[in-house]
C-alpha cells in the first residue's frame, strides 16, 4: 500500500458522495411532491435513501477491491545458488503460498517453475523458494535456465503445489 494512503479519505469520499446523491434525490422528491406526499411518504423516502446510500457505497467498494487487490509482484533479485527469487510485497503473497513462475517471451508466457513463499522479510520483500521446474529438469539445468532470464521477464502468479495431494 502507498505510504500516503489515508483510509478515511479513500473510503469516505465515495460514502459521502453516495449519501449526498441520494439525499438530493430524496429532497427533490419531498420538495416537489407537495404537502400530502411529504406527510404520507417521508418515512419511506428516508429509509430508502439510507438503503440506497449503503448499496451505492457497497457497489463502489466491490469495484475498488476487485481492481486494486490483485497485482503481480515484480522480481527484485535472483539468488541462483539457492533457487530463490526476491520480489516486492503484494497482499496475496502470504507465507507458504504456492506460486507459478513464468518467463515472458514476447507475447508468450513460458512456464518456468513452481515455488513457495518461504520468507517475508522485515523490509517487506518476499522470498520465493523455487521447488521444481515445469519441464522436470534437474536443479543444475533449472539454475542455468533461470540465469538466462532477465529480472523484468519473470512473471509470478498464484499457483498450486501439486506435490501435497488433495
Helices and strands as residue ranges (DSSP letters): H 7-32, H 34-68, E 75-79, G 80-82, E 84-87, E 98-105, E 108-120, E 126-133, H 139-147, G 151-153, E 154-158, G 162-164
